[in-house]
Amino acid sequence: MMHAVYALGAHLVLRVPKDHPDAVADTYTGSVAAPVAHPAGVRTPALVAFDDERDLAPVPLSVFERADGEALVHLGAHPQDLGQLWGELGRDLAILHRDVTVCDDPYNRLEEHDFLSEHGPLVDELGAAGVIGKDPATWLMAVLSRLQPAAQDRGRYRRFVHGDAQPSNVLVVGGHYSAIIDWDYAGWSGPCRGPALRTSAGGGQRPGGVQVSHANGRGRHR
């Protein structure tokens, strides 16, 4: 665990990183990213205070608003049973990608994520890890190969991204998306970076339909 979180009453939390260079660097990234994500309308706790004086602790300290909800990773639900939740999360990420075009970062705290130039190794890795079966891997390889020409000018797709939209960073209340937290890997990349690849449970089946979310709240299925 790279950070510890402590409640400060009912409305705030204190986030303390480990005294390790990677954890401290992540904290700096979050201190730059969170203040632009929250005003943009993304459902994420506001950064209330950031202390880098090191007089209280040997590491920088962050105080955030306290967000209601339980981490999605603890729900035990199958990803395909959470279509509405993924759509709600997707709309927040779409707002982030559309509306955050500038972020003051004088000390280069934000991540500059590389674009994937060759998709073959990724598909092979997913297959070897058992994430997708042989038939879905063949389908995915064909889709990515078809899209490859559009990725040649990939710099045009550079967007501000959360960078780590995994289930442990997604909060849920009553089965509905509540907030996204932890901006420690935020930075600039393609808009597809972050959400986990979701495929059907059966190894021999194709991945199910993909819902494309829009910042204006509408969505369509493909």
LODRENTI-62915 format. One record per residue (C-alpha): x, y, z; chain. Coordinates in nm, 4 decimals, padded with zeros to 6 digits. Example, Ala and Ser with C-alpha at 12.3 -4.5 7.8 and 13.67 -1.06 7.14 Angstrom:
[[01.2300,-00.4500,00.7800],'A'] [[01.3670,-00.1060,00.7140],'A'] 
//
This chain:
[[00.0000,00.0000,00.0000],'A'] [[00.1461,00.3317,-00.1105],'A'] [[-00.0828,00.5587,00.0920],'A'] [[-00.2721,00.5626,00.4190],'A'] [[-00.6028,00.7462,00.4528],'A'] [[-00.7412,00.8827,00.7799],'A'] [[-01.0823,01.0324,00.8489],'A'] [[-01.0827,01.3919,00.9700],'A'] [[-01.4313,01.4128,01.1105],'A'] [[-01.7299,01.3384,00.8897],'A'] [[-01.6403,01.5453,00.5852],'A'] [[-01.2643,01.5291,00.5252],'A'] [[-00.9871,01.2716,00.4886],'A'] [[-00.6107,01.2985,00.5292],'A'] [[-00.4022,01.1123,00.2727],'A'] [[-00.0454,01.0244,00.3735],'A'] [[00.1968,00.8586,00.1295],'A'] [[00.4681,00.6162,00.2280],'A'] [[00.8093,00.7722,00.2699],'A'] [[00.9150,00.6361,-00.0672],'A'] [[01.0097,00.8308,-00.3828],'A'] [[00.7392,00.6659,-00.5957],'A'] [[00.4638,00.7321,-00.3418],'A'] [[00.5733,01.0923,-00.2969],'A'] [[00.5876,01.1451,-00.6747],'A'] [[00.2352,01.0018,-00.7048],'A'] [[00.1136,01.2437,-00.4382],'A'] [[00.2553,01.5379,-00.6302],'A'] [[00.0772,01.4181,-00.9443],'A'] [[-00.2537,01.3985,-00.7594],'A'] [[-00.2033,01.7454,-00.6137],'A'] [[-00.1853,01.8874,-00.9671],'A'] [[-00.4587,01.6781,-01.1290],'A'] [[-00.7387,01.6761,-00.8717],'A'] [[-00.7776,02.0570,-00.8634],'A'] [[-00.8604,02.0664,-01.2365],'A'] [[-01.0802,01.7550,-01.2465],'A'] [[-01.3215,01.8623,-00.9735],'A'] [[-01.4067,02.2093,-01.1154],'A'] [[-01.4595,02.0515,-01.4577],'A'] [[-01.7569,01.8632,-01.3148],'A'] [[-01.6023,01.5216,-01.2634],'A'] [[-01.7496,01.3494,-00.9590],'A'] [[-01.4366,01.3366,-00.7492],'A'] [[-01.3509,01.4711,-00.4031],'A'] [[-01.2070,01.8227,-00.4022],'A'] [[-00.8530,01.8755,-00.2792],'A'] [[-00.8986,02.1028,00.0226],'A'] [[-00.5356,02.1463,00.1271],'A'] [[-00.1896,02.0319,00.0222],'A'] [[00.1026,02.0649,00.2629],'A'] [[00.4580,02.0148,00.1393],'A'] [[00.6321,02.1923,00.4265],'A'] [[00.7388,01.8581,00.5851],'A'] [[00.7167,02.0065,00.9349],'A'] [[00.4378,01.7672,01.0425],'A'] [[00.5608,01.4606,00.8541],'A'] [[00.8548,01.3694,00.6275],'A'] [[00.6162,01.3473,00.3297],'A'] [[00.3653,01.5818,00.1614],'A'] [[00.0125,01.5647,00.3029],'A'] [[-00.3191,01.5984,00.1210],'A'] [[-00.6615,01.6762,00.2665],'A'] [[-00.9593,01.5843,00.0479],'A'] [[-01.3319,01.6084,00.0838],'A'] [[-01.4710,01.2765,00.2015],'A'] [[-01.6633,01.0903,-00.0697],'A'] [[-01.9483,00.8546,00.0084],'A'] [[-01.9423,00.5036,-00.1283],'A'] [[-01.7732,00.1676,-00.1326],'A'] [[-01.4966,00.0740,-00.3736],'A'] [[-01.6324,-00.1170,-00.6710],'A'] [[-01.3699,-00.3864,-00.6219],'A'] [[-01.5419,-00.4927,-00.2985],'A'] [[-01.8876,-00.5476,-00.4493],'A'] [[-01.8088,-00.8828,-00.6057],'A'] [[-02.0344,-00.8128,-00.9053],'A'] [[-01.9560,-00.9358,-01.2555],'A'] [[-01.8500,-00.6433,-01.4802],'A'] [[-02.1207,-00.7290,-01.7340],'A'] [[-02.3883,-00.6791,-01.4681],'A'] [[-02.2805,-00.3187,-01.4156],'A'] [[-02.3639,-00.1639,-01.7513],'A'] [[-02.5312,00.1460,-01.6076],'A'] [[-02.2417,00.2075,-01.3698],'A'] [[-01.9846,00.1867,-01.6525],'A'] [[-02.1945,00.4335,-01.8499],'A'] [[-02.2001,00.6799,-01.5580],'A'] [[-01.8248,00.6465,-01.5115],'A'] [[-01.7734,00.6847,-01.8861],'A'] [[-01.9639,01.0124,-01.8876],'A'] [[-01.7384,01.1505,-01.6140],'A'] [[-01.4283,01.0449,-01.8063],'A'] [[-01.5747,01.1996,-02.1222],'A'] [[-01.6209,01.5297,-01.9360],'A'] [[-01.2591,01.5105,-01.8228],'A'] [[-01.1308,01.4418,-02.1740],'A'] [[-01.3434,01.7114,-02.3331],'A'] [[-01.3208,01.9968,-02.0847],'A'] [[-00.9745,01.9779,-01.9257],'A'] [[-00.7505,02.1112,-02.1993],'A'] [[-00.5014,02.2995,-01.9830],'A'] [[-00.3446,02.2085,-01.6492],'A'] [[-00.0860,02.4256,-01.4774],'A'] [[00.2096,02.1955,-01.4129],'A'] [[00.5296,02.4036,-01.3760],'A'] [[00.7263,02.1190,-01.2159],'A'] [[00.6165,01.8459,-01.4594],'A'] [[00.4311,01.6414,-01.1997],'A'] [[00.1789,01.4949,-01.4458],'A'] [[00.2343,01.1665,-01.6241],'A'] [[00.3047,01.1698,-01.9965],'A'] [[00.1713,00.8266,-02.0919],'A'] [[00.3120,00.6644,-02.4018],'A'] [[00.0787,00.5644,-02.6817],'A'] [[00.0781,00.1969,-02.7736],'A'] [[00.2267,00.1727,-03.1215],'A'] [[00.2001,-00.2052,-03.1710],'A'] [[-00.1116,-00.3884,-03.0570],'A'] [[00.0092,-00.7444,-03.1197],'A'] [[00.2118,-00.7777,-02.7955],'A'] [[-00.0827,-00.6432,-02.5938],'A'] [[-00.3236,-00.9000,-02.7365],'A'] [[-00.0673,-01.1769,-02.6803],'A'] [[-00.0206,-01.0641,-02.3197],'A'] [[-00.3959,-01.0623,-02.2551],'A'] [[-00.4253,-01.4113,-02.3980],'A'] [[-00.1301,-01.5472,-02.2007],'A'] [[-00.2756,-01.4022,-01.8786],'A'] [[-00.6123,-01.5683,-01.9447],'A'] [[-00.7930,-01.2364,-01.9717],'A'] [[-00.9308,-01.3282,-02.3139],'A'] [[-00.9653,-01.6582,-02.4944],'A'] [[-00.8465,-01.7571,-02.8399],'A'] [[-01.1567,-01.6437,-03.0330],'A'] [[-01.1855,-01.3031,-02.8593],'A'] [[-00.8110,-01.2545,-02.9150],'A'] [[-00.8540,-01.3160,-03.2873],'A'] [[-01.1480,-01.0738,-03.2968],'A'] [[-00.9596,-00.8081,-03.1002],'A'] [[-00.6518,-00.8393,-03.3204],'A'] [[-00.8673,-00.7875,-03.6311],'A'] [[-01.0402,-00.4818,-03.4826],'A'] [[-00.7141,-00.3195,-03.3736],'A'] [[-00.5523,-00.3916,-03.7089],'A'] [[-00.8448,-00.2236,-03.8822],'A'] [[-00.8081,00.0809,-03.6564],'A'] [[-00.4285,00.1004,-03.6872],'A'] [[-00.4253,00.3541,-03.9758],'A'] [[-00.6298,00.5977,-03.7669],'A'] [[-00.3691,00.5799,-03.4910],'A'] [[-00.0801,00.6988,-03.7047],'A'] [[-00.1570,01.0596,-03.6160],'A'] [[-00.2162,00.9649,-03.2552],'A'] [[-00.0931,01.2969,-03.1160],'A'] [[-00.4254,01.4528,-03.2178],'A'] [[-00.5996,01.2307,-02.9591],'A'] [[-00.3937,01.3615,-02.6674],'A'] [[-00.6276,01.4184,-02.3728],'A'] [[-00.6117,01.4734,-01.9989],'A'] [[-00.6721,01.1304,-01.8438],'A'] [[-00.7250,00.9827,-01.4989],'A'] [[-00.4799,00.7060,-01.5852],'A'] [[-00.5954,00.4489,-01.3292],'A'] [[-00.9726,00.4028,-01.3504],'A'] [[-00.9698,00.0581,-01.1955],'A'] [[-01.2394,-00.0835,-00.9621],'A'] [[-01.0497,00.0100,-00.6456],'A'] [[-01.0689,00.3770,-00.7495],'A'] [[-01.4385,00.3792,-00.8392],'A'] [[-01.6844,00.4427,-00.5550],'A'] [[-02.0382,00.3070,-00.5627],'A'] [[-02.3516,00.3909,-00.3626],'A'] [[-02.6593,00.1715,-00.3994],'A'] [[-02.5224,00.0089,-00.7126],'A'] [[-02.4687,00.3449,-00.8826],'A'] [[-02.1459,00.5242,-00.9618],'A'] [[-02.0663,00.7825,-00.6961],'A'] [[-01.7148,00.9116,-00.7561],'A'] [[-01.3726,00.8383,-00.8948],'A'] [[-01.0737,00.8883,-00.6666],'A'] [[-00.6923,00.8696,-00.6713],'A'] [[-00.5404,01.0961,-00.9374],'A'] [[-00.1850,00.9729,-00.8800],'A'] [[-00.1417,00.8508,-01.2400],'A'] [[-00.3203,01.1366,-01.4138],'A'] [[-00.1645,01.3071,-01.7101],'A'] [[-00.1750,01.3277,-02.0869],'A'] [[-00.2488,01.0337,-02.3151],'A'] [[-00.5122,00.8902,-02.5459],'A'] [[-00.8678,00.8968,-02.4049],'A'] [[-00.8896,00.5165,-02.3939],'A'] [[-00.6246,00.4895,-02.1252],'A'] [[-00.7600,00.4021,-01.7814],'A'] [[-01.0729,00.1853,-01.7924],'A'] [[-01.0061,-00.1871,-01.7795],'A'] [[-01.0702,-00.3920,-02.0919],'A'] [[-01.3997,-00.5722,-02.0384],'A'] [[-01.4776,-00.8872,-02.2327],'A'] [[-01.7404,-01.1572,-02.1997],'A'] [[-01.6863,-01.4224,-01.9348],'A'] [[-01.6724,-01.7139,-02.1773],'A'] [[-01.3307,-01.7642,-02.3304],'A'] [[-01.4790,-01.8748,-02.6614],'A'] [[-01.7204,-01.5857,-02.6997],'A'] [[-01.6722,-01.2473,-02.8524],'A'] [[-01.6711,-00.9466,-02.6217],'A'] [[-02.0169,-00.8033,-02.5779],'A'] [[-02.1461,-00.4684,-02.6999],'A'] [[-01.9504,-00.1571,-02.6204],'A'] [[-02.1321,00.1478,-02.4892],'A'] [[-01.9887,00.4782,-02.6036],'A'] [[-02.0499,00.7473,-02.3431],'A'] [[-02.0758,01.1177,-02.4196],'A'] [[-02.0126,01.4126,-02.1943],'A'] [[-02.3663,01.5384,-02.2609],'A'] [[-02.5128,01.2295,-02.0946],'A'] [[-02.6262,01.0440,-02.4047],'A'] [[-02.4885,00.7082,-02.5061],'A'] [[-02.5139,00.4606,-02.7874],'A'] [[-02.4383,00.0919,-02.8218],'A'] [[-02.2228,-00.0612,-03.0885],'A'] 
//
